[in-house]
Amino acid sequence: PAVDEPGAIAQVVPSGPDIKRDVLYDAFLSMVFAAQKRLWMVTPYFVPDEALAQAMVLAAHRGVDVRIVVPAVSNHRLADLARNSYLREIQAAGGHIVLHTPGMVHAKVSLMDDAVASVSSANMDMRSLFLN
């Protein structure tokens, strides 16, 4: 349902090194596996772990419209270098990579089908998901 419809749900999900289980990461991974039509993500840094990266590849292989929007050049050169192999693999599987220009995009947004939208403070990278 739309946000203003009865039955719409909003939830705050805690995350960080002080949380016993990382429910935010679990939610992202579940979202990727559950996607049937659309999986769109905007993130300034894209350096997922192998499970999340493989889930996105599998989603693209099964015909999900996978789109990842990242800045063409972020403010962390190492993150830009680290993301390239993951982005190439997703693109080779049929996903779409959008390089945002000009400047830095710092949004952290995910959409899955018409069911889930996520606005987060976590980047789609291992350091942000597991350490910060």
Buried (B, 14 or more C-beta within 10 A) or exposed (E): EEEEEEEEEEEEBEBBEEEEEBBBBEBBBBBBBBBBEBBBBBBBBBBBBEEBBBBBBBBBEEEBBBBBBBBEBBEBEEBBEBBEEBBEBBBEBBBEBEEBEEEEBEEBBBBBBEEBEBEBEBBBBBEBBBEE
